[in-house]
């Protein structure tokens, strides 16, 4: 299978959006092929390099996927199938306070299950938790319908725990901020995320997963209605799913696939339940992906939308003057130096000159070739000393910084990037406090165009999702639902 150029997760045949990182693997047109955006180093592990701001804007592809529930659990799926889940539970510490960055003691929560509520929503039962044997016995019980399509209690287990793990995957560091202690039973903690509603976290995730199933099923049903077909490679991948899971189970130290599934999504789901989930997910995801081009506005539409809403954008700090730049660089750091008692290192003129000469040698090496952006990116992967010059999973990205704005870089680097005379293909050397940078200018483009296009893609994709889902209303029988315990506890 093809792999995502950003995070190396597997892509479905003909799929352009990665189900793991959500990025579009089809680059926007530039003077030459560009690579993935640079991800900045964390505060805990600063890396050498000029970037000083951690914020990165989501790509239009990522935004489009975010608004469709069919991809909400993608990262969890990739981890499960690729052997990314080891024998250890990869959950963040529940004692971590994201607002303070320090540990805070969390007292155990008493198992006080709220009384039953509305029979027509997730508050129907105070708790849905049941013994694994009882959940397995109810595996074939239909608990929800969308038209002629049904959701069994066994399949519900997969959707529910995928929803929980997806939430933690995205917001785990802020679990305490949301009032969630995942070391305690989810049916004993009140969730106040939904305004005007009081429910437990178990009820919240149950309601959410049913909404996700409806969206998955609606997209899949629409795919069937429009004659959309999975390609041969995707079908082969689904056919080989059992073998893939067996390999993942062995890799993670489980004797059987059932043990792997029980560990990750509870004891009430079988291999057949998981396969049904994946088939539904794949068809829905690929169908949504196939519609992406219909969400992308034309240049004229972007211009008209911005003009119509220019005052609101101006209030938000978006105007016609600001621009993004994309630039590649190769960092050469000085060697030697003298470190004082405060840990500050200074370099002599001779050491800086040696650093400059090394940078010039790299530039000369590139100039002796085809002088293309691709060859510069290859040289950056080989030569740069910037620890930021890798994206997800440490994959080199050719020294690219993308969507750079004024105030994001150190001054000498920024001055070179935003020089009014700068044109695609420009190159040079720039000295900063980090060392010498061999520079290659990729392109510049207005911030407002990117901002407006992203917003319009978001609106169009959300409208599409809502229209499709509205065709397939859900009917749920909460009284028939049972949930098994899972491994969602700290060890």
Helices and strands as residue ranges (DSSP letters): G 43-45, H 60-66, G 69-71, H 74-81, E 96-97, E 102-103, G 122-124, H 132-137, E 142-146, E 149-152, H 153-171, G 172-174, G 186-188, E 190-191, E 199-200, H 201-225, H 232-239, H 241-251, H 257-265, H 271-290, H 292-295, H 299-308, H 310-315, E 323-332, E 338-339, E 345-346, H 349-367, H 373-383, G 392-394, E 400-404, H 411-417, E 427-432, E 435-446, H 447-470, E 474-476, G 478-480
